[in-house]
Amino acid sequence: MSGLDWTRCPHCSLPLGRVEGSLRCAAGHGYDVARQGYVNLLGRAAPANADTPAMLEARASFLATGRYRPIADAIDSRVGDARRIVEVGAGTGWYLARALDASPAAEGLATDVSVAAAKRCARAHPRMDAVVADTWVGLPVQDGAVDLVLCVFAPRNAADFARILAPGGRLVVVVPRAGHLAELRERDGLLEVADDKADALVASLGDAGWAHLGGERVSGSMDLTAREAADLVGMGPNAFHEHGDAAAPITTTLDVDVLEFARP
């Protein structure tokens, strides 16, 4: 079984199954598997803030440096015995690929609202499939089909995450602390980070019945080259806003929380 076998029709919510080069449901709705290996289940044009090919190239370049490897390591330590893993807002699929390496029996499904991201994810790992989907609208994944959801600097839809997780399923979320990239943010006029993200997340999920299983603070200092700084700025939401050119080396702070929750 692969990640595409856990999908459901975005039109009628019936399970999707493979029929030659497409996914089809019992009601007759069909979705072609693109030659790059992904399936577009968005049902509309991608929004204007979807990651662009240039943003994804910057992200791939930055992640290849290993600067965020401590974050991936913290995620991997929480994979456990999960066999069906979904990463939402997966981008290049870098975190999911490493989680799959940490669990050789697991299969993965990457979701992202960006077609360019889905194309990358479909070839990021031999046990990873990819679909174009909008987390806010609802994921085209069958009820109770997943053991683990990864949400790394990505939009969260807690109700839908609970729906797709099997009993005993878990959610791992990565959120930045206020000091994350503080020096780079100040120098280049980047978007601010709220100082209570982790506490607010724990409180909101607790109110919805999720159990907080713990977490880990990942922090340190990064001596970035000019290219690394430019890629870091260009790979996220700051790419859509006016800012400095980041064309100089800088030492900046890595400071994030990796939080784990059990399905309500």
Solvent accessible surface area in square Angstrom, and as a share of the most:
residue,aa,sasa,rsa
1,M,165,0.74
2,S,23,0.15
3,G,0,0.00
4,L,4,0.02
5,D,41,0.21
6,W,6,0.02
7,T,0,0.00
8,R,51,0.18
9,C,0,0.00
10,P,60,0.38
11,H,135,0.60
12,C,47,0.28
13,S,56,0.36
14,L,70,0.35
15,P,78,0.49
16,L,8,0.04
17,G,32,0.31
18,R,123,0.45
19,V,73,0.42
20,E,174,0.78
21,G,50,0.48
22,S,8,0.05
23,L,1,0.00
24,R,105,0.38
25,C,11,0.06
26,A,101,0.78
27,A,61,0.47
28,G,50,0.48
29,H,54,0.24
30,G,35,0.33
31,Y,40,0.15
32,D,111,0.58
33,V,46,0.27
34,A,29,0.23
35,R,224,0.82
36,Q,56,0.25
37,G,28,0.27
38,Y,22,0.08
39,V,0,0.00
40,N,61,0.32
41,L,5,0.03
42,L,21,0.11
43,G,75,0.72
44,R,113,0.41
45,A,86,0.66
46,A,42,0.32
47,P,47,0.29
48,A,106,0.82
49,N,104,0.54
50,A,13,0.10
51,D,26,0.13
52,T,50,0.29
53,P,95,0.59
54,A,77,0.60
55,M,9,0.04
56,L,1,0.00
57,E,95,0.43
58,A,14,0.11
59,R,42,0.15
60,A,28,0.22
61,S,28,0.18
62,F,0,0.00
63,L,6,0.03
64,A,85,0.66
65,T,59,0.35
66,G,32,0.31
67,R,68,0.25
68,Y,5,0.02
69,R,104,0.38
70,P,60,0.38
71,I,0,0.00
72,A,1,0.00
73,D,71,0.37
74,A,5,0.04
75,I,1,0.00
76,D,27,0.14
77,S,82,0.53
78,R,39,0.14
79,V,2,0.01
80,G,58,0.56
81,D,114,0.59
82,A,3,0.02
83,R,105,0.38
84,R,73,0.27
85,I,0,0.00
86,V,0,0.00
87,E,3,0.01
88,V,0,0.00
89,G,22,0.21
90,A,6,0.05
91,G,0,0.00
92,T,15,0.08
93,G,0,0.00
94,W,27,0.10
95,Y,18,0.07
96,L,0,0.00
97,A,8,0.06
98,R,62,0.23
99,A,0,0.00
100,L,0,0.00
101,D,92,0.48
102,A,55,0.43
103,S,6,0.04
104,P,105,0.66
105,A,65,0.51
106,A,0,0.00
107,E,46,0.21
108,G,0,0.00
109,L,0,0.00
110,A,1,0.01
111,T,1,0.01
112,D,11,0.06
113,V,32,0.18
114,S,2,0.01
115,V,46,0.27
116,A,22,0.17
117,A,0,0.00
118,A,1,0.01
119,K,67,0.28
120,R,56,0.20
121,C,1,0.00
122,A,21,0.16
123,R,161,0.59
124,A,40,0.31
125,H,20,0.09
126,P,131,0.83
127,R,56,0.21
128,M,7,0.03
129,D,27,0.14
130,A,0,0.00
131,V,0,0.00
132,V,0,0.00
133,A,3,0.02
134,D,19,0.10
135,T,10,0.06
136,W,165,0.58
137,V,115,0.66
138,G,24,0.23
139,L,2,0.01
140,P,6,0.04
141,V,0,0.00
142,Q,44,0.20
143,D,95,0.49
144,G,28,0.27
145,A,12,0.09
146,V,0,0.00
147,D,31,0.16
148,L,0,0.00
149,V,0,0.00
150,L,1,0.00
151,C,0,0.00
152,V,11,0.06
153,F,83,0.34
154,A,12,0.10
155,P,57,0.36
156,R,81,0.30
157,N,29,0.15
158,A,28,0.22
159,A,82,0.64
160,D,16,0.08
161,F,0,0.00
162,A,18,0.14
163,R,57,0.21
164,I,0,0.00
165,L,0,0.00
166,A,14,0.11
167,P,114,0.72
168,G,70,0.67
169,G,3,0.02
170,R,40,0.14
171,L,1,0.01
172,V,0,0.00
173,V,0,0.00
174,V,1,0.00
175,V,2,0.01
176,P,19,0.12
177,R,85,0.31
178,A,47,0.36
179,G,28,0.27
180,H,6,0.03
181,L,15,0.07
182,A,40,0.31
183,E,72,0.32
184,L,1,0.00
185,R,28,0.10
186,E,148,0.66
187,R,92,0.34
188,D,10,0.05
189,G,55,0.53
190,L,13,0.06
191,L,73,0.36
192,E,150,0.67
193,V,20,0.12
194,A,56,0.44
195,D,122,0.63
196,D,72,0.37
197,K,70,0.29
198,A,19,0.15
199,D,105,0.54
200,A,52,0.41
201,L,8,0.04
202,V,44,0.26
203,A,58,0.45
204,S,63,0.40
205,L,7,0.04
206,G,41,0.39
207,D,132,0.68
208,A,60,0.47
209,G,47,0.45
210,W,11,0.04
211,A,51,0.39
212,H,86,0.38
213,L,92,0.46
214,G,27,0.26
215,G,41,0.39
216,E,74,0.33
217,R,133,0.48
218,V,9,0.05
219,S,67,0.43
220,G,38,0.36
221,S,85,0.55
222,M,8,0.03
223,D,93,0.48
224,L,5,0.02
225,T,69,0.40
226,A,35,0.27
227,R,151,0.55
228,E,20,0.09
229,A,0,0.00
230,A,41,0.32
231,D,13,0.07
232,L,11,0.06
233,V,5,0.03
234,G,22,0.21
235,M,21,0.09
236,G,13,0.12
237,P,90,0.57
238,N,19,0.10
239,A,41,0.32
240,F,89,0.37
241,H,94,0.42
242,E,166,0.74
243,H,70,0.31
244,G,29,0.28
245,D,117,0.60
246,A,2,0.02
247,A,70,0.54
248,A,43,0.33
249,P,97,0.61
250,I,29,0.14
251,T,72,0.42
252,T,2,0.01
253,T,39,0.23
254,L,7,0.03
255,D,8,0.04
256,V,0,0.00
257,D,10,0.05
258,V,0,0.00
259,L,11,0.06
260,E,23,0.10
261,F,1,0.00
262,A,23,0.18
263,R,84,0.31
264,P,67,0.42
